[in-house]
Amino acid sequence: MNYSQITDDLFIGNMPSLSDYDQLRELGVRLIINMRFSRPPRPDHHHEPIATLWLRSLDNPFFPISIHKLMRGAQAALATIRSGGKVYAHCAYGRHRSVAMGACILVAQGFDPFAAMKLIAERREVADPYAYYIKPRILKFAKEWNVARYAV
């Protein structure tokens, strides 16, 4: 498994195998967010399974990641973190979709979107939050998250 720790509560990487679940459990991961389109989460048959959330997304500029899916992921991540767990976001290689999700989680935790992208790029060498079709999704998420947060 190839992953990077972004913050105390957030990891970003590639798709974990079943044999990686024990390592994730040891790290304190309680939620795996799968951003892959065609590969569902692997079922965890442990007596205390890690929760999974499958937000099917393509890594393709013609099919941008749904803001609704980014919202769902950020909300689930916040709930997990608030309850003392950690989150592992992944896609195929941990470069685009999981990076977008990770940046959105950081924004939901109060990070400025540009600071979130910079932190991820610094902590995960292969991450490309500045890709021309990823950065706009992060910025749009930040705008909509802040509007939703302050809506009465």
Backbone as CSV, one residue per row, in Angstrom:
resi,resn,N_x,N_y,N_z,CA_x,CA_y,CA_z,C_x,C_y,C_z
1,MET,0.856,-1.171,0.000,0.000,0.000,0.000,0.899,1.230,0.000
2,ASN,0.572,2.155,-0.838,1.325,3.392,-0.948,0.432,4.510,-0.424
3,TYR,0.774,5.069,0.731,-0.053,6.120,1.310,0.826,7.198,1.924
4,SER,0.193,8.337,2.189,0.866,9.455,2.837,-0.031,9.968,3.947
5,GLN,0.572,10.296,5.071,-0.180,10.912,6.158,-0.164,12.416,5.915
6,ILE,-1.352,12.981,5.775,-1.483,14.406,5.483,-1.603,15.202,6.785
7,THR,-2.464,14.744,7.678,-2.625,15.328,9.010,-2.729,14.168,9.990
8,ASP,-2.913,14.468,11.245,-3.093,13.405,12.244,-4.289,12.519,11.917
9,ASP,-5.294,13.088,11.228,-6.560,12.385,10.987,-6.788,11.939,9.555
10,LEU,-5.897,12.289,8.635,-6.153,12.054,7.220,-4.963,11.415,6.516
11,PHE,-5.261,10.338,5.798,-4.281,9.643,4.967,-4.833,9.615,3.546
12,ILE,-3.936,9.711,2.564,-4.313,9.612,1.156,-3.379,8.603,0.509
13,GLY,-3.954,7.743,-0.353,-3.110,6.763,-1.018,-3.810,6.036,-2.135
14,ASN,-3.217,4.887,-2.482,-3.803,4.057,-3.529,-4.775,3.064,-2.890
15,MET,-5.398,2.241,-3.705,-6.405,1.308,-3.207,-5.747,0.246,-2.332
16,PRO,-6.207,0.119,-1.096,-5.619,-0.890,-0.216,-6.122,-2.286,-0.553
17,SER,-5.268,-3.271,-0.333,-5.699,-4.661,-0.470,-6.270,-5.095,0.870
18,LEU,-6.914,-6.226,0.889,-7.463,-6.734,2.159,-6.371,-6.910,3.203
19,SER,-5.194,-7.312,2.760,-4.092,-7.507,3.707,-3.609,-6.184,4.301
20,ASP,-3.970,-5.052,3.687,-3.597,-3.734,4.210,-4.544,-3.245,5.309
21,TYR,-5.704,-3.865,5.425,-6.700,-3.385,6.383,-6.185,-3.437,7.824
22,ASP,-5.405,-4.437,8.161,-4.873,-4.503,9.526,-3.945,-3.324,9.801
23,GLN,-3.134,-2.948,8.805,-2.255,-1.793,8.970,-3.078,-0.513,9.117
24,LEU,-4.125,-0.372,8.329,-4.994,0.792,8.446,-5.646,0.840,9.827
25,ARG,-6.077,-0.312,10.308,-6.676,-0.394,11.637,-5.680,0.062,12.711
26,GLU,-4.413,-0.370,12.564,-3.374,0.029,13.511,-3.116,1.529,13.473
27,LEU,-3.304,2.153,12.320,-3.137,3.597,12.190,-4.311,4.364,12.801
28,GLY,-5.379,3.650,13.112,-6.565,4.298,13.674,-7.618,4.653,12.650
29,VAL,-7.448,4.159,11.419,-8.417,4.450,10.356,-9.730,3.737,10.666
30,ARG,-10.810,4.530,10.635,-12.155,3.990,10.877,-13.080,4.192,9.683
31,LEU,-12.574,4.924,8.663,-13.362,5.140,7.445,-12.426,5.140,6.247
32,ILE,-12.772,4.343,5.246,-12.068,4.335,3.962,-13.025,4.928,2.933
33,ILE,-12.581,5.992,2.279,-13.379,6.603,1.207,-12.758,6.186,-0.118
34,ASN,-13.514,5.423,-0.880,-13.077,4.896,-2.169,-13.626,5.793,-3.269
35,MET,-12.728,6.425,-4.027,-13.123,7.321,-5.110,-13.035,6.653,-6.484
36,ARG,-12.787,5.351,-6.519,-12.668,4.647,-7.803,-14.050,4.404,-8.392
37,PHE,-14.113,4.371,-9.719,-15.395,4.159,-10.378,-15.769,2.688,-10.465
38,SER,-14.816,1.861,-10.872,-15.152,0.473,-11.200,-14.696,-0.553,-10.171
39,ARG,-14.047,-0.142,-9.117,-13.582,-1.096,-8.106,-14.218,-0.772,-6.763
40,PRO,-15.210,-1.569,-6.351,-15.869,-1.295,-5.074,-14.928,-1.560,-3.895
41,PRO,-15.292,-1.038,-2.733,-14.471,-1.317,-1.549,-14.425,-2.818,-1.280
42,ARG,-13.304,-3.240,-0.775,-13.176,-4.648,-0.397,-13.862,-4.836,0.953
43,PRO,-14.659,-5.875,1.094,-15.355,-6.084,2.366,-14.373,-6.472,3.472
44,ASP,-14.542,-5.852,4.613,-13.691,-6.111,5.769,-14.440,-7.066,6.690
45,HIS,-13.958,-8.287,6.809,-14.640,-9.303,7.605,-14.110,-9.377,9.035
46,HIS,-13.340,-8.390,9.431,-12.821,-8.312,10.791,-14.002,-8.139,11.755
47,HIS,-13.839,-8.570,13.007,-14.946,-8.443,13.965,-15.279,-6.976,14.266
48,GLU,-14.343,-6.058,13.990,-14.596,-4.622,14.050,-14.215,-4.033,12.690
49,PRO,-15.100,-4.173,11.697,-14.738,-3.748,10.338,-14.559,-2.241,10.217
50,ILE,-13.678,-1.863,9.311,-13.513,-0.452,8.959,-14.671,-0.081,8.040
51,ALA,-15.326,1.030,8.332,-16.428,1.500,7.482,-15.872,1.944,6.128
52,THR,-16.669,1.758,5.092,-16.279,2.193,3.754,-17.380,3.052,3.147
53,LEU,-16.965,3.982,2.318,-17.883,4.826,1.573,-17.389,4.842,0.135
54,TRP,-18.219,4.364,-0.774,-17.841,4.294,-2.182,-18.477,5.463,-2.926
55,LEU,-17.657,6.405,-3.356,-18.104,7.573,-4.104,-17.561,7.455,-5.526
56,ARG,-18.256,6.676,-6.329,-17.795,6.339,-7.679,-17.524,7.587,-8.507
57,SER,-16.258,7.742,-8.912,-15.832,8.917,-9.680,-14.806,8.499,-10.719
58,LEU,-14.842,9.181,-11.844,-13.855,8.943,-12.895,-12.725,9.956,-12.777
59,ASP,-11.522,9.537,-13.130,-10.394,10.466,-13.211,-10.318,10.915,-14.660
60,ASN,-11.218,11.852,-15.004,-11.375,12.244,-16.386,-11.883,13.685,-16.432
61,PRO,-11.210,14.564,-17.134,-11.653,15.965,-17.171,-13.033,16.159,-17.787
62,PHE,-13.510,15.198,-18.567,-14.826,15.321,-19.184,-15.957,14.922,-18.238
63,PHE,-15.614,14.290,-17.108,-16.593,13.870,-16.112,-16.119,14.336,-14.736
64,PRO,-16.317,15.627,-14.426,-15.790,16.158,-13.159,-16.401,15.449,-11.951
65,ILE,-15.624,15.399,-10.886,-16.102,14.786,-9.645,-17.303,15.581,-9.152
66,SER,-18.343,14.879,-8.814,-19.574,15.496,-8.334,-19.337,16.227,-7.005
67,ILE,-19.803,17.466,-6.929,-19.711,18.219,-5.676,-20.539,17.515,-4.603
68,HIS,-21.653,16.933,-4.990,-22.479,16.176,-4.036,-21.676,15.038,-3.402
69,LYS,-20.901,14.330,-4.209,-20.080,13.237,-3.670,-18.991,13.778,-2.755
70,LEU,-18.382,14.884,-3.126,-17.365,15.484,-2.263,-17.988,15.931,-0.938
71,MET,-19.201,16.450,-0.979,-19.913,16.837,0.250,-20.181,15.614,1.120
72,ARG,-20.676,14.547,0.503,-20.950,13.315,1.271,-19.688,12.794,1.935
73,GLY,-18.594,12.782,1.188,-17.335,12.298,1.738,-16.840,13.163,2.880
74,ALA,-16.904,14.483,2.706,-16.451,15.403,3.752,-17.302,15.260,5.006
75,GLN,-18.599,15.128,4.840,-19.483,14.966,6.003,-19.187,13.666,6.746
76,ALA,-19.002,12.580,5.999,-18.687,11.293,6.630,-17.331,11.356,7.325
77,ALA,-16.374,12.008,6.688,-15.040,12.134,7.275,-15.096,12.938,8.573
78,LEU,-15.817,14.055,8.559,-15.926,14.869,9.771,-16.555,14.076,10.912
79,ALA,-17.599,13.324,10.615,-18.246,12.510,11.653,-17.267,11.487,12.220
80,THR,-16.480,10.863,11.367,-15.497,9.868,11.801,-14.423,10.518,12.660
81,ILE,-13.913,11.645,12.213,-12.850,12.343,12.943,-13.363,12.840,14.292
82,ARG,-14.567,13.369,14.313,-15.159,13.859,15.577,-15.349,12.736,16.589
83,SER,-15.534,11.525,16.084,-15.719,10.388,16.999,-14.394,9.712,17.349
84,GLY,-13.280,10.328,16.947,-11.966,9.820,17.318,-11.282,8.938,16.296
85,GLY,-11.900,8.744,15.132,-11.307,7.903,14.094,-10.510,8.715,13.093
86,LYS,-9.845,7.993,12.215,-9.072,8.609,11.139,-9.639,8.150,9.810
87,VAL,-9.282,8.874,8.751,-9.859,8.637,7.428,-8.747,8.343,6.422
88,TYR,-9.016,7.356,5.560,-8.124,7.013,4.455,-8.901,7.228,3.168
89,ALA,-8.488,8.205,2.359,-9.118,8.458,1.056,-8.215,7.881,-0.024
90,HIS,-8.816,7.159,-0.963,-8.000,6.567,-2.024,-8.709,6.587,-3.364
91,CYS,-7.879,6.493,-4.388,-8.323,6.235,-5.752,-7.352,5.190,-6.281
92,ALA,-7.108,5.165,-7.544,-6.209,4.137,-8.081,-4.761,4.358,-7.645
93,TYR,-4.287,5.598,-7.756,-2.876,5.876,-7.478,-2.656,6.954,-6.415
94,GLY,-3.720,7.551,-5.929,-3.569,8.607,-4.932,-3.033,9.898,-5.512
95,ARG,-3.446,10.221,-6.745,-2.950,11.441,-7.408,-4.008,12.518,-7.568
96,HIS,-5.233,12.132,-7.956,-6.247,13.126,-8.317,-7.518,13.034,-7.481
97,ARG,-8.304,11.981,-7.690,-9.611,11.899,-7.030,-9.495,11.869,-5.517
98,SER,-8.598,11.044,-4.991,-8.432,10.984,-3.529,-7.842,12.284,-3.002
99,VAL,-7.032,12.926,-3.795,-6.443,14.213,-3.420,-7.542,15.279,-3.356
100,ALA,-8.444,15.266,-4.323,-9.578,16.194,-4.285,-10.412,15.947,-3.032
101,MET,-10.686,14.677,-2.747,-11.469,14.348,-1.556,-10.732,14.790,-0.303
102,GLY,-9.438,14.514,-0.239,-8.643,14.908,0.922,-8.646,16.415,1.127
103,ALA,-8.492,17.167,0.042,-8.511,18.628,0.154,-9.873,19.110,0.642
104,CYS,-10.927,18.478,0.179,-12.273,18.861,0.617,-12.484,18.550,2.100
105,ILE,-11.933,17.449,2.565,-12.003,17.131,3.989,-11.282,18.206,4.797
106,LEU,-10.123,18.622,4.325,-9.376,19.671,5.024,-10.156,20.984,5.020
107,VAL,-10.770,21.328,3.904,-11.587,22.538,3.827,-12.733,22.443,4.835
108,ALA,-13.357,21.281,4.904,-14.454,21.091,5.856,-13.974,21.232,7.300
109,GLN,-12.694,20.978,7.534,-12.116,21.143,8.865,-11.655,22.577,9.120
110,GLY,-11.819,23.457,8.129,-11.494,24.856,8.327,-10.288,25.370,7.567
111,PHE,-9.632,24.518,6.784,-8.485,24.959,5.990,-8.950,25.845,4.835
112,ASP,-8.146,26.816,4.480,-8.310,27.547,3.234,-8.041,26.541,2.104
113,PRO,-8.784,26.573,0.997,-8.565,25.563,-0.048,-7.152,25.568,-0.626
114,PHE,-6.547,26.734,-0.743,-5.186,26.791,-1.283,-4.174,26.214,-0.289
115,ALA,-4.399,26.452,0.988,-3.538,25.862,2.018,-3.705,24.344,2.041
116,ALA,-4.925,23.868,1.839,-5.185,22.427,1.802,-4.446,21.776,0.634
117,MET,-4.534,22.390,-0.537,-3.851,21.844,-1.719,-2.338,21.848,-1.523
118,LYS,-1.819,22.919,-0.962,-0.378,23.030,-0.730,0.102,21.965,0.253
119,LEU,-0.636,21.771,1.335,-0.259,20.768,2.338,-0.231,19.369,1.723
120,ILE,-1.250,19.035,0.954,-1.304,17.710,0.330,-0.151,17.535,-0.654
121,ALA,0.110,18.556,-1.467,1.212,18.471,-2.436,2.556,18.310,-1.727
122,GLU,2.707,18.924,-0.574,3.955,18.804,0.191,4.105,17.435,0.839
123,ARG,3.003,16.851,1.260,3.066,15.601,2.023,2.913,14.345,1.173
124,ARG,2.434,14.500,-0.062,2.272,13.345,-0.957,2.892,13.688,-2.300
125,GLU,4.040,13.132,-2.558,4.829,13.483,-3.736,4.060,13.340,-5.045
126,VAL,3.257,12.290,-5.192,2.558,12.054,-6.461,1.259,12.850,-6.579
127,ALA,0.846,13.506,-5.514,-0.421,14.247,-5.531,-0.352,15.432,-6.486
128,ASP,-1.450,15.649,-7.205,-1.520,16.789,-8.107,-2.859,17.520,-7.920
129,PRO,-2.993,18.229,-6.793,-4.247,18.956,-6.578,-4.415,20.138,-7.523
130,TYR,-3.340,20.509,-8.225,-3.391,21.649,-9.139,-3.744,21.242,-10.570
131,ALA,-4.009,19.965,-10.796,-4.412,19.521,-12.139,-5.589,20.387,-12.603
132,TYR,-5.610,20.718,-13.885,-6.579,21.689,-14.393,-8.033,21.273,-14.197
133,TYR,-8.307,20.017,-13.953,-9.681,19.579,-13.744,-9.945,19.167,-12.294
134,ILE,-8.931,19.203,-11.438,-9.090,18.873,-10.021,-9.212,20.147,-9.183
135,LYS,-8.312,21.078,-9.379,-8.318,22.328,-8.608,-9.681,23.036,-8.655
136,PRO,-10.330,23.170,-9.822,-11.639,23.839,-9.842,-12.703,23.125,-9.000
137,ARG,-12.610,21.795,-8.899,-13.590,21.063,-8.081,-13.371,21.369,-6.598
138,ILE,-12.106,21.444,-6.198,-11.790,21.771,-4.803,-12.284,23.183,-4.480
139,LEU,-12.030,24.121,-5.373,-12.452,25.502,-5.145,-13.975,25.634,-5.136
140,LYS,-14.643,24.908,-6.023,-16.114,24.943,-6.044,-16.667,24.316,-4.768
141,PHE,-16.077,23.204,-4.339,-16.500,22.589,-3.087,-16.374,23.600,-1.942
142,ALA,-15.227,24.280,-1.854,-14.983,25.236,-0.769,-16.054,26.321,-0.752
143,LYS,-16.386,26.829,-1.906,-17.414,27.870,-1.998,-18.764,27.335,-1.528
144,GLU,-19.148,26.156,-2.029,-20.453,25.592,-1.662,-20.485,25.131,-0.209
145,TRP,-19.370,24.601,0.293,-19.315,24.167,1.701,-19.528,25.375,2.612
146,ASN,-18.855,26.467,2.311,-18.972,27.657,3.150,-20.372,28.276,3.068
147,VAL,-20.995,28.239,1.906,-22.364,28.721,1.775,-23.296,27.842,2.612
148,ALA,-23.165,26.530,2.482,-24.030,25.597,3.221,-23.814,25.737,4.727
149,ARG,-22.589,25.966,5.114,-22.252,26.068,6.538,-22.879,27.281,7.194
150,TYR,-23.001,28.359,6.444,-23.546,29.591,7.009,-24.999,29.833,6.647
151,ALA,-25.616,28.889,5.949,-27.024,29.036,5.596,-27.885,28.895,6.859
152,VAL,-28.900,29.700,6.928,-29.772,29.658,8.121,-30.976,28.821,7.837
